[in-house]
Amino acid sequence: MSKMGLFYTGSYTNVAESVQEIQKRLSCLDLDMQVVHNCLQKSLFKYDLLLFGIPNWCDGVVEDDWNSYLENLTEEHLFNKSVAIFGLGEEEYCESFVDAMQTIYSKVSRHGSVIVGTWPPKGYSKNSVHRVPIHESKKASWNQVNEWIESVTPYFSK
């Protein structure tokens, strides 16, 4: 079974609630929780599957802790890793709704990671210039979190 690391920022209630639900649903698996401002990039080496959770600030800005963390990620950290991304955004900023996920997506895919857990964003209207092929929601309802978990579950046993 794959060793998983869930990396997130602990500064936002919606992300923290989503992470708690993910942790509860995956409690039988080998999952470590990592708050990004408390860990080093080299901690990625010990995981086969990376789960990244990021909030979206206002008009698509990446949260400060994630910004600092992403700046130092290289191909050495990310090559051939499976990465699942979930994010939360403000629907009132429809032009940039969850664009912070696009930042992570671009970085990890550019450095040789395999993005897992994709599905079409059914039921959402998003007018952003970015189309991120990953979970998109205003607030992660438990149904949406469960759907996202089910979409990445096939990668847990590899």
Protein Blocks (a to p, Z undefined) as FASTA:
>chain_A
ZZddddddfkbfklmmmmmmmmmmmmmpccddddfklpcfklmmmpmbdcdddddehjhp
acfklmmmmmmpcfklmgopacdddddddfklmmlgoklmmmmmmmmmmnopacehiacd
ehiacfbfbdcfbdddfbdcfklmmmmmmmmmmmmmZZ
